[in-house]
Amino acid sequence: MVRAIGVLQSVSPQRTSPARWQNQTDTRSHLRDQQLRKYVDVNAKIVLLPGDGIGPEVIDEARKVLERIAQKFDHTFNFESHPIGGNAIDDFGDPLPEATLEACRGADGILLGAVGGPKWDDPTAKTRPEVGLLKIRKELGLFANLRPITTYDFLLDSSPLRREIVEGTDIFFVRELTGGIYFGDSKLEENADGSETASSTMVYSTHEIERVVRVAAKAAQGRSGHLTSVDKANVLEASRLWRKVAERVVREEFPDLKYDVVLVDAMAMHLISRPSTFDVVVTGNMFGDILTDEGSMLPGSMGLLPSASLGESGPGLYEPIHGSAPDIAGTGVANPLATILASAMLLRHSLNLEEEAKAIEAAVDAVLEAGHRTKDLASQGEEPLGTKAMAQKVLEALAD
């Protein structure tokens, strides 16, 4: 077991293209300054949470890539698979069974597929698949979600936006993950006239804001030195606290940064009009959820983008940012690259295996640069590769 790599750390890609993975800067947590040792012959426990929809399909392919890495670099990765989401509700009546949670607590890293689907969309249901995802974040203290959104030069024409708008985009989103409206009090009340009133409360504390802003600021110091905070301080009291605390942290602790503030509605517009002008962006839970999904279309597909959810200690959770895509589940056409890249993030952040992470990322770059495309990326008239065939190309690139 690799238990020394539990501290929050982030390695943010430099603004270089197309080989953006090759030169990276260590932006470890402010909580730990000493250098973590380079592990050789790592023996690590990796928990797989396939989930629902296309989750099991993409997790299977990512596991093959991790197995190839273990073989190539003389490591031992011990895999355990556990239920989460809708399938866990069906089998156990709970979207996050206790056995799954305990396995995750004892893991060195966790790789998640996707949760949810129309089968479990009943608004009157006692629980929903997404509850499992929220609970695991809270239970493991995964307060910082890192989502790199970078365009590939050889895929610019796959973007729904014009080439000249998206070219050069390299945004590193840091989303607060365990506070805000998703974790505040919610209630549904019946009124005297028979109608109903619902409410959800957005709550943030000074500590929650400080710690995530520090993570983002450290990342910005390792990149271009530009940090943008997104809020809705002209309307929401929680956002006014966010703005006050964020500005103080940057002013007192990171005076070298270029710092600006953008309202969330303006940021939604800027993402599709001038995305290349942003570098590191920090924001709250709900705003980050929406903005990163919007930004995910800049490279042309959600199927290319991984994410990492990290805390101050314990294992990190790694996943593609796409959903369960029930409409294509079982058809063998899902793009596995986001999940494969998420496994690279797991190697980097949870196992401190930088060389191995770069090997995966370079293999994905090589496969895409060679012109291989899944259905979500293929141009009209191009013959797309299926899930397994695309992952096989990555395995072949790793063998070179």
Residue pairs with C-beta under 8 A, 6 or more apart in sequence:
1 43
1 44
1 45
1 108
2 39
2 42
2 43
2 44
2 108
2 350
2 351
2 352
3 108
4 36
4 37
5 36
5 39
5 108
5 349
5 350
5 351
5 352
6 313
6 314
6 315
6 350
7 28
7 29
7 31
7 32
7 36
7 312
7 313
8 29
8 31
8 144
8 215
8 310
8 311
8 312
8 313
9 26
9 27
9 28
9 29
9 32
9 36
9 310
9 349
10 27
10 28
10 29
10 144
10 146
10 174
10 215
10 218
10 219
10 308
10 310
10 349
11 24
11 25
11 26
11 27
11 222
11 348
11 349
11 354
12 24
12 25
12 27
12 146
12 148
12 172
12 219
12 222
12 223
12 280
13 20
13 21
13 24
13 148
13 150
13 170
13 172
14 20
14 23
14 24
14 25
14 223
15 170
15 223
15 224
15 279
16 22
16 23
17 150
17 151
17 152
17 153
17 168
17 170
18 152
18 153
18 154
18 365
18 369
19 362
19 365
20 150
20 170
21 358
21 361
21 362
21 365
22 358
22 362
24 354
24 358
25 222
25 223
26 222
27 218
27 219
27 221
27 222
28 36
28 218
29 214
29 215
29 218
29 312
30 214
30 218
31 312
36 352
37 352
38 352
39 351
39 352
39 353
40 74
41 74
41 75
41 76
42 75
42 76
42 77
42 351
42 353
43 75
43 76
43 78
44 75
44 76
44 77
44 78
44 108
44 109
44 351
45 78
45 80
45 106
45 107
45 108
46 66
46 77
46 78
46 79
46 80
46 107
46 108
46 109
46 110
46 111
46 346
47 79
47 80
47 81
47 82
47 103
47 104
47 107
47 109
47 110
47 111
47 315
48 59
48 63
48 79
48 80
48 81
48 82
48 110
48 111
48 113
49 55
49 59
49 81
49 82
49 83
49 84
49 100
49 104
49 110
49 111
49 112
49 113
50 56
50 59
50 60
50 81
50 113
51 59
51 84
51 85
51 86
51 87
51 112
51 113
51 114
51 115
51 129
51 324
52 85
52 86
52 87
52 113
52 114
52 115
52 116
52 117
52 120
52 129
52 324
52 326
52 329
53 113
53 114
53 116
53 117
53 323
53 324
53 325
53 326
53 329
54 113
54 114
54 324
54 325
54 328
54 329
54 334
54 387
55 85
55 112
55 113
55 114
55 115
55 324
56 113
57 113
57 329
57 330
57 332
57 334
57 336
57 387
58 113
58 114
58 320
58 334
58 335
58 336
58 338
58 339
58 387
59 111
59 112
59 113
59 339
61 336
61 339
61 340
61 387
61 388
61 390
61 391
62 111
62 336
62 339
62 340
62 342
62 343
62 391
63 79
63 111
64 391
64 395
65 340
65 343
65 360
65 391
65 394
65 395
65 398
66 77
66 79
66 343
66 347
67 77
68 395
68 398
68 399
69 75
69 77
69 347
69 356
69 359
69 360
69 398
70 76
70 77
72 359
72 398
73 353
73 355
73 356
75 353
75 356
80 103
80 107
82 97
82 99
82 100
82 103
82 104
83 91
83 92
83 97
83 100
84 95
84 96
84 100
84 112
84 115
84 129
84 132
84 133
84 136
85 95
85 114
85 115
85 116
85 120
85 129
85 130
85 132
85 133
85 324
86 95
86 115
86 116
86 117
86 119
86 120
86 129
88 94
88 95
88 96
88 97
88 100
88 129
88 132
89 95
89 120
89 127
89 128
89 129
93 127
94 127
94 132
95 115
95 127
95 128
95 129
95 130
95 131
95 132
95 133
95 135
96 131
96 132
96 135
96 136
96 139
100 136
101 135
101 136
101 139
104 110
104 136
104 140
104 315
104 317
105 139
105 140
105 314
105 315
107 315
108 315
108 350
108 351
109 315
109 316
109 318
109 346
109 347
109 349
109 350
109 351
110 315
110 316
110 317
110 318
110 346
111 318
111 319
111 339
111 342
111 343
111 346
112 133
112 317
112 318
112 319
113 319
113 320
113 324
113 339
114 319
114 320
114 322
114 323
114 324
114 325
115 129
115 130
115 132
115 133
115 324
116 128
116 129
116 130
116 323
116 324
117 129
117 324
117 326
117 329
118 326
119 326
120 128
120 129
121 128
134 182
134 183
136 142
136 317
137 177
137 178
137 309
137 317
138 178
138 183
140 311
140 314
140 315
140 317
141 178
141 311
141 312
141 313
141 314
142 177
142 178
142 309
142 310
142 311
142 316
142 317
143 176
143 177
143 178
143 179
143 208
143 211
143 212
143 310
143 311
143 312
144 174
144 175
144 176
144 177
144 211
144 212
144 215
144 309
144 310
144 311
145 173
145 174
145 175
145 176
145 177
145 288
145 307
145 308
145 309
146 172
146 173
146 174
146 219
146 307
146 308
146 309
146 310
146 345
147 172
147 173
147 175
147 288
147 292
147 295
147 305
147 306
147 307
147 321
148 170
148 171
148 172
148 173
148 305
148 306
149 169
149 170
149 171
149 172
149 173
149 292
149 295
149 296
149 298
149 299
149 305
150 169
150 170
150 171
150 299
151 159
151 166
151 167
151 168
151 169
151 170
151 298
151 299
151 300
152 299
152 304
152 365
152 368
152 369
153 167
154 368
154 369
155 299
155 300
155 304
155 368
155 377
156 163
156 166
156 167
156 300
157 163
157 379
158 299
158 300
158 301
158 377
158 379
159 166
159 297
159 298
159 299
159 300
160 297
160 300
161 272
161 298
165 272
165 273
165 274
165 275
165 276
166 275
166 276
166 298
166 299
167 276
168 276
169 275
169 276
169 298
169 299
170 276
170 279
171 275
171 278
171 279
171 280
171 281
171 295
172 219
172 223
172 279
172 280
172 281
173 280
173 281
173 282
173 283
173 288
173 291
173 292
173 295
174 212
174 215
174 216
174 219
174 280
174 281
174 282
174 283
174 288
175 282
175 283
175 284
175 285
175 287
175 288
175 289
175 292
176 204
176 208
176 209
176 212
176 282
176 283
176 284
176 285
176 288
177 285
177 288
177 309
178 208
178 285
179 203
179 204
179 205
179 208
179 284
179 285
180 202
180 203
180 204
180 238
180 284
180 285
180 286
181 200
181 201
181 202
181 203
181 285
181 286
182 285
182 286
182 289
183 203
183 285
184 200
184 201
184 202
184 203
185 199
185 200
185 201
185 203
186 198
186 199
186 200
186 201
187 198
187 199
188 196
188 197
188 198
189 196
189 197
189 198
190 196
191 197
202 236
202 238
202 284
202 286
203 238
204 238
204 241
204 242
204 284
206 241
206 245
209 241
209 242
209 245
209 246
209 249
210 245
210 249
211 312
212 282
213 229
213 245
213 246
213 249
213 250
213 282
214 249
214 253
215 282
216 227
216 229
216 280
216 281
216 282
217 227
217 249
217 250
217 253
217 254
217 257
217 280
217 282
219 280
220 226
220 227
220 254
220 257
220 279
220 280
221 254
221 256
221 257
223 279
223 280
224 279
225 256
225 257
225 258
225 279
226 257
226 258
226 278
226 279
226 280
227 250
227 254
227 257
227 258
227 259
227 260
227 279
227 280
227 281
227 282
228 259
228 260
228 261
228 262
228 267
228 278
228 279
228 280
228 281
228 282
229 242
229 243
229 246
229 247
229 250
229 259
229 260
229 261
229 262
229 281
229 282
229 283
230 261
230 262
230 263
230 264
230 267
230 281
230 282
230 283
230 284
230 287
230 288
230 291
231 239
231 240
231 242
231 243
231 246
231 261
231 263
231 264
231 283
231 284
231 287
232 239
232 263
232 264
232 265
232 287
233 239
233 240
233 242
233 243
233 261
233 263
234 263
238 284
239 284
242 284
243 261
246 261
246 282
247 259
247 261
250 257
250 259
262 270
264 283
264 287
264 290
264 291
267 281
267 283
267 287
267 291
268 290
268 291
268 294
270 277
270 278
271 278
271 291
271 294
271 295
271 298
272 294
275 295
275 298
281 291
283 291
292 307
292 321
293 302
293 321
296 302
296 305
296 321
296 322
299 305
300 376
300 377
301 335
301 376
301 377
302 320
302 321
302 322
302 323
302 338
302 376
303 320
303 322
303 334
303 335
303 336
303 337
303 338
303 374
303 376
303 377
304 335
304 337
304 338
304 341
304 377
305 320
305 321
305 322
305 338
305 341
306 318
306 319
306 320
306 321
306 338
306 339
306 341
306 342
306 344
306 345
307 318
307 319
307 320
307 321
307 342
307 345
308 316
308 317
308 318
308 342
308 345
308 346
308 349
309 316
309 317
309 318
309 319
310 316
310 317
310 349
315 350
316 345
316 346
316 349
316 350
318 342
318 343
318 345
318 346
318 349
318 350
319 339
319 342
320 338
320 339
320 341
320 342
321 338
322 335
322 338
325 334
328 334
332 386
332 387
332 388
333 374
333 375
333 384
333 386
333 387
334 374
334 387
335 374
335 375
335 376
335 377
335 387
335 390
336 374
336 387
336 390
336 391
337 364
337 368
337 374
337 390
337 394
340 360
340 364
340 391
340 394
341 360
341 361
341 364
343 360
344 356
344 357
344 358
344 360
344 361
345 357
347 353
347 354
347 356
347 357
347 360
348 354
348 357
359 398
360 394
360 398
362 397
363 394
363 397
363 398
364 394
364 397
366 397
366 400
367 390
367 393
367 394
367 397
370 393
372 385
372 390
372 393
373 379
373 382
373 384
373 385
374 384
374 385
374 386
374 387
374 390
375 384
377 384
378 384
385 393
